[in-house]
Amino acid sequence: MLQTYQTKLRSVLLNNGLCPEDYLQEFGKFFGILERKLFVQLYVKKQTVSSIKSSFSKQHGITARQFNSLRIQLEGKIDSVKENTNFRMEQLTVKIAEVEKSIDKKHKQKETWLEKIQNLSPTNPRFENTVKRYQNIKFVLHQKKRKLRNLQQKREKLTCDIEVNRVRICFGSKKLFHKQFHLEENGYTSHEEWKHEWQCARSAQFLVVGSKDETFGNQSASYNTKNELRLRVARYFEEKYGKYICIPDVLFPYGQPFLDEAKKAYTGITKGGKTQKYFKAVTYRFVRKKKGWYLYATVDRDTSEIETSNLGGAIGIDLNAGFLTACEIDRFGNPLREWKISCPMYDRRKEQVSASLSDAIQSVLLYAKENGKQVVIENLNFSKKRVALGEKNKKYARMLSGFAYAQFQELIQSKAKKLGVGIVLIHPAYTSQIGHMKFMARYGLSSHGSAACMIARKSFRFRTEQPRYDTVLGLPKTFDKEKSNYRKWMSLTQYIKRNYAFQDKIELLKADR
């Protein structure tokens, strides 16, 4: 499991009277220039890495390992751009489909209100308001059509880029680049001030890639047993700084034991069958921030073995906007207890949401580890729904925008690996509906507790429960009792969502014991 730890580099004086920050500053700028030159060679002129590696390294005075670091950082950025392009393509496709639905709906509304106007006399007291409503629908329809045209043009542009494999990237960020055209609004007194910040942004970091067959896991930046970081100087700067720069007393406030473990050598077998000394590969990223230079170390951390199972039951988690509900069941699927943990998500910064979610998840995982039970969650993805929030009502949009399920999944899986707790992902279809109608009243669970109970039960692959035919909510007219239980729940769920508000449904089911 790859983990990244950070520390701030202290300012020390070198033997030649210079500081490590001087070299980091110069090399960061130099690295940024080379990165842009390499981009031109590989992605504009379409040359191959093998054909230019030797000449590029010799021309600019860098080692082969430093060239690899340069290439890997650039490839990472390019891969990110390409992935983002595909993601934007998916988003635009969903947005266009939603806007087209909205336009069809507005067309029908327009025809309905036009018919009302034609059936009303101009002297009718409702005539003026009806005309205003009709004009408003026409205006909204016009704006929707403009929006649709803009989205289609964006999709055509992205489609063209994908077809010709064109990569659009702005080193230093497009946001900062456009600030030069609005200097006063962005707090700049002159264009030179903006240019200085722009150049700093384009030279604010560089990567040093490690390998397991190199001393201490990295040939260009060795972090030894004395906690000294020895940085290999690029040949371009050797005359000024020497061959190596040594930064003493580099300590990481978090993750130091794992980095110390990476310093220990172990014996491995090469492809040729010979024994060789290896280390854990450590990759370093140097980043300049307002308070100085920071070092980020990425190392492969050993994870705990899974210590939980489903032999004694499971714990299901139902995440909602503002809290999560956990339900513990035994191996037969009977609920033992449920509890609710608050984790506010509205009107909070991303860091605050992450902190509250992290604390809630940690408490559930520690309980699961103590009881030897695996944790079960739904495999949900709201990315497509969030794209279409502009076409939804405000209440639904607010609920979904504050629903940090992707962050929840990432946090729980990462924490579970560290603690040795098993995580099971289940299909989310009709978990809430089945829980409400089959287990809520029977076991005295809350609406969210019953959903968490059903989530936990799904991990055991029990047979899908059959819905009640005498429910107080009634059955749809087209309900077919001969279909599979899955199809029955599908039909019943659609019927209930059309005819009942959530709270009304819960109160009726609680009363129908």
Steps between C-alpha positions, in 0.01 A plus 500: 500500500660826386500777762635854477645690795620859512743716696632854477868529410709707741727777377867408554830642377710291261882486497516739202290760685184426302169359624316189369207733423718679243556178309137389535391838365733486202440134424122545532513772234736291286279190542192699392673624184614149411153361565350739246776424248441128544127555447573663163729213398263219603149637448539773237777361279388141585851365563558183704665491844770254393607719206554817703596381853876491450530820297254691722689401819837591352379829353349625829751351745279257694543133592293217353314463833419872503369468144278211614364715784430778252324260261293332772376833640407618150327172417305525825373846402413386148317192627307725738403734214387207283299346781342836573414539131320165500323594822390834354375313193283278721378804692405686182313197367295479821442877508383505138257214564356678806467834321326329208253342744443841658441658156243233411324566829498877442363450147205310642446768766516770235231327291281451808517865604448619142183295488386660828559848358299418188212379717496815715345832419729808526255640757539195723683589827731198454600597147791731596661250741457220247677707232785579742540131582504414130763767429711375789492144363601632155792688654618193698465284189714743300773496767493121515550482123797738528645284776452188289679657204796602718526150651489339156778729376716407800439131436594539131827669602584223748411232244740658252781510763449133586497391136830673414653426846548873570605589857411845634702589808597829664812478718436731795118463481252663265338682793820687586575567133167683449559720806744714298204642308329620823790617716319737738210260562753231601709721728800570272655847480686430173544240230856434630355392836268255325786373280716427806220292654443327165866402469504376861193284436672339199808411706349416839568123506705216361499121533777256591399143413640207696559132429539191719844414352648836609662584835233596755241468222606811310824576319438873448371573853629262769342516848753314714496351852628830648186672368709694249363569154777491239381658176681433172571831325432525127820525292385843383546634859797289620753781458301723736365251757722192469387147422276453807301714745449356849207617713535379864232411758212438259216358712140426405238578768282218364621181337860508626493127601395398148778707341751353749379155395568590136866563587553133591641282225368155416628227271310423183543293185566658162347376174825316435468309828775688687461646849501879530449759772178698465326786681144628492467758223441852633390784271548861614320812386639841593233771518545871570226666706466838671692384809784329314581166337316183599603140436240235412618139527294219343578147619334160477368433849426150625133458586346284771349166410120487505401401854122504450253264331128442457494190720352691791296751299565836339456876545315699234543876458238728347646845424270801485551874465614600850529162675562130456308211651659164578315175566659183637350162405578140596586226253132425447425858393320606819576857616676527836534877537503823303662834574522840337813716470478866407734631227376842376558568130304817419658848511844357577836502331625185331757447778232523771277249323797266459589530870148427626459208258840364600412500872165330438654233277784435746258429786301248292815326373648469848172345621504260201859397571425446869207272412670332203230596251537632147346833396254521211432813294313579179690538174351835398611756241325839487731667245245487215215622721707794624569611145127555445434695822421814300189330362374383844311676778692691767425258786626196307803691370598611850462148638711340228770768489564453873508121473871407515467131413811476280707648782331261744595196287858618463542565873343176621700280263826673588440482876377139481824392328705652781288336773458162329120525472329341201279724283225352282334702222144398411257603225277776641178400320192538726691465830308788660160389366541139616635611837208738557229252403644178646716583803419848635173424679587135572819579695421855612778649290519855369454566127878531452578217740280263301680604181837430669363163613407411141844613379666263748264213405584536130861400570374152598319461166174398664207446266330829404208560738152485357297822543182503705184491289281645779713811557325817609673682215309296244625339178528642148223403258751323273658303787574146384535243782645243261818701435825457692534668839754743352248611232229532763715735708581704190130547419409571862783753550398702194136501615585616855734778383226636274225494763661559841737748656785332694380601848138409424609156387704443818214605731251274319735201517567554871125510564443185292648253748 
